[in-house]
Amino acid sequence: MSPRIEIDIESIAFDAQSLRLYVTMHQVFRIWAIPYFSASVTLTTVLQLVAKPYPTPHHPNRHDVYFIQSQNDLYQVNEWIKFASPLGILSLFIFAWQLIATGLCVLGAITFWPVSWIEQNVIGGNRERGFKEVVKG
């Protein structure tokens, strides 16, 4: 990878209870061996923070400073593939696979909607039942 990486922060969310910082960002990577290739990817980084008092425990204006304890970068598959395929061929394959999977999900929902309708309206699937009642039918 290139020693120069461009980063643009899109959003930040802080969970004070678990001391986690969620950062969604865009990065542009360039590979030095391929001069005209650049991969623009979106990722979410989860930073596990630890709070420590600053500057001293006896200072009257004491406040906590957060330090990064660990970092977890979360890339989606189609974003990660941009690194592996400089020409974009694998990206097209992943996009086609996602379209096929979406089509199969829609087809399954249309095919089996009568089963859901019978469970909800005839059998009474909209109410909460106990285990014995479900087994007896």
N, C-alpha and C positions, 0 to 999 in steps of 0.2 A: 504494500500500500504506500501511498504517498505520505511524506512527512507533513504535508499541508492538507488538512481536512476542514472543509467549510461546514459550520453548524448554524442552524437557524432554529431557535426555540419557538415551538408553537403554543404549548400550554404547560402549566405547572400546577400540581395539586399536592397539598401537604396534609398528611394524616397524623395529627398530633398525638393521638392515642397510641399508635404503633410506631411512631417516629419514622415514618416512611415518606419519601418525596418521590412523586411520580412526574416524570418529565417526558413530554412528547416532543420530538424534534425531527428535523430534516437534516440529513448529512449528504454532502457531495464528496465521494471518494474518487481519487484519480490514481491509477496504477502507473508508476514511473516507467515500466517496461513498454506500455502501450500509450503513446503520447496523446492520442485524440480520444481516448476512452474515459468516460466519467460515469459514475453510477450515483444517481440521486435516490436516496432511500429514506423511508420514514421508520422510526423506531420509538419504542417507549422504554425509558430507562427507569428502573426502580432503585432508589438509593436508600439503604438502611442507615439511619443516622444514630448517633449517640450524643447526648447532651452533657456538656461539662461546664462547670462554673468558670466565669471569667471576670476580672483578672485574678482575684484571690478570694478565698472563702470569707475573709474578714472585711472585704471592701464594702462600704455602705451602698454603692450603686451596682451591686452584683447582678449580673444577668447570665443566662446560659448561652453558650456558643455550641453550634452543632457541627460535628465532624462526621465524615463519611466512613462508616464501618465496612460496608460492602456495596457492590454495584452489580446489577443484573440487567443486561441489555436484551430486550425482547424484540426480535425481528419476526415479521410474518414470512411465510414461505416465499411468496411472490417477491418480497423485498430482498430476501437473502439470495435468491436466484440471480438477481441483477449483478452480484459479485462474480458468480460462477460462469456467467455467460456474457462475455463482452459484446457479442453481436446481437443479443436479444432473442436468440432462437429458443432457449429454454423458457424465457419469459412468456413467449407466445404459447408454448406447450402448456405451461401452468395456467394461463388464462383460458385456453381451450378446455383443459381438465376442469376448471372451476365452472365453466358454462355447462359442461356435460353433467357434472354433479348437481348443479342447480336444476337442470331440466329433469333429472331423475327424481329429485326431491318433489318437484311440482307434480310429476307424473304419479308418484306414489301417493301424494296427498289427494289427487283427483280420483285415483283408483280405489282407495280405501276410505273415502269419506262416508260411504254408506255404513261401514262398520262403526265408525265414530258416532254417526247419527243414531244408530240402533242402541249403542251403549249408553248414550246420553239421554235419549228420549223414551225408549221402550224398557230397558232394563233398569233405568233410574241411576245412571252413573253420575248425576250431578249432586247427589247427596253423599255424605260421609257414612261409610259402613264399616263394621268391625270385621275381623278376620273370619270368624265363624259364619257370619252372614254371607260373605263373599264365597266361601267354600261351598255352603249349602245351595247357593244360587239364588 
